[in-house]
Amino acid sequence: MKAASQTRPAVMVRPRISIGGAIAIGPGKIDLLCRIAESRSISAAARAMGLPYKRAWLLIDSLNRGFGRPVVEAIAGGKGGGGARLTPLGEALITHYAALEAKLNATAQPELDALSNLAD
């Protein structure tokens, strides 16, 4: 999965979503999940984003606790070493967030263009 930051236009909407009081989903958590999917490692994903490992883990843990089930799971070590991968829930979060982001940006394009023109 590609991190959203790799394909983003210059001006766009990146939503933050609250589900009840326990779940908050935004661009940072989604980008972290995308990086974990790419690298199969929480620590590599954190490094790529310039985050301390502990911060990355806390972001993942907040999603795990909010949904009541994991978004990332450990891969057992062995000859190739261990790592992490997204659960189906983690993959679904990326898919649905990306679809929402695309719809919001398509709908908001005239306003985004107007805001961008203010910077010229």
C-alpha positions in Angstrom: 0.0 0.0 0.0 1.3 3.4 -0.9 1.5 6.1 1.8 -1.0 8.8 1.0 1.8 11.4 1.3 3.5 9.9 -1.8 0.6 10.7 -4.2 -0.9 13.9 -2.6 -1.6 17.0 -4.6 -0.4 20.3 -3.2 -3.7 21.4 -1.8 -6.1 18.9 -0.4 -8.4 17.9 2.4 -7.0 15.4 4.9 -9.9 14.6 7.3 -9.9 13.8 11.0 -12.7 11.4 12.0 -14.1 10.8 15.4 -16.2 7.7 16.0 -17.8 8.1 19.3 -15.5 9.2 22.0 -13.0 6.4 21.7 -11.8 6.4 18.1 -9.9 9.1 16.3 -8.6 8.5 12.8 -6.6 11.1 10.9 -3.8 11.5 8.3 -1.0 10.7 10.8 -2.4 7.3 11.9 -3.4 6.4 8.3 0.1 7.3 7.0 1.6 5.2 9.8 -0.5 2.2 8.8 0.5 2.7 5.2 4.1 2.7 6.1 3.7 -0.4 8.3 2.1 -2.2 5.3 5.0 -1.2 3.1 7.9 -2.0 5.5 6.2 -4.7 7.6 7.8 -3.1 10.6 6.6 -0.6 13.2 10.1 0.7 13.9 10.9 1.1 10.2 7.6 2.9 9.7 8.2 5.2 12.6 11.8 6.0 11.4 10.4 6.8 7.9 8.0 9.3 9.5 10.5 10.8 11.9 8.5 9.5 14.9 9.9 7.8 18.0 8.9 4.2 18.2 7.0 4.8 21.4 4.8 7.4 19.7 4.1 5.1 16.8 3.2 2.3 19.1 0.9 4.7 21.1 -0.9 5.7 17.9 -1.5 2.1 17.0 -2.5 1.2 20.5 -5.1 3.9 20.5 -6.7 2.4 17.4 -6.5 -1.1 18.9 -8.2 0.0 22.1 -10.8 2.2 20.3 -11.9 -0.6 17.9 -11.5 -3.3 20.6 -9.3 -5.4 18.2 -5.9 -5.0 16.6 -5.1 -3.0 13.5 -1.6 -4.4 13.4 -0.3 -7.8 14.4 3.1 -9.2 15.1 4.8 -11.6 12.6 6.7 -14.3 14.4 10.5 -14.2 14.1 12.6 -16.9 12.6 15.2 -17.0 9.9 13.9 -13.8 8.3 13.2 -12.1 11.6 9.9 -10.8 12.9 7.9 -7.8 12.0 4.4 -6.5 11.8 1.5 -6.6 9.3 -1.9 -5.0 9.1 -4.9 -7.0 10.1 -7.9 -6.9 7.9 -9.2 -4.1 10.1 -6.1 -2.1 9.5 -6.3 -2.6 5.7 -10.0 -1.6 5.8 -9.2 1.6 7.6 -6.7 2.6 4.9 -9.2 1.7 2.1 -12.2 3.5 3.6 -10.1 6.6 4.6 -8.6 6.8 1.1 -12.1 6.6 -0.5 -13.5 9.3 1.9 -10.5 11.5 1.2 -10.9 11.1 -2.5 -14.6 12.0 -2.4 -14.0 15.0 -0.2 -11.3 16.3 -2.4 -13.3 15.8 -5.6 -16.3 17.6 -4.1 -14.2 20.4 -2.6 -12.1 21.1 -5.7 -13.5 24.6 -6.5 -12.9 25.7 -2.9 -9.4 24.1 -2.8 -8.5 25.9 -6.1 -9.8 29.2 -4.6 -7.7 28.7 -1.4 -4.7 27.8 -3.5 -5.1 31.0 -5.5 -5.0 33.1 -2.4 -1.4 32.0 -1.9 -0.4 33.2 -5.4 
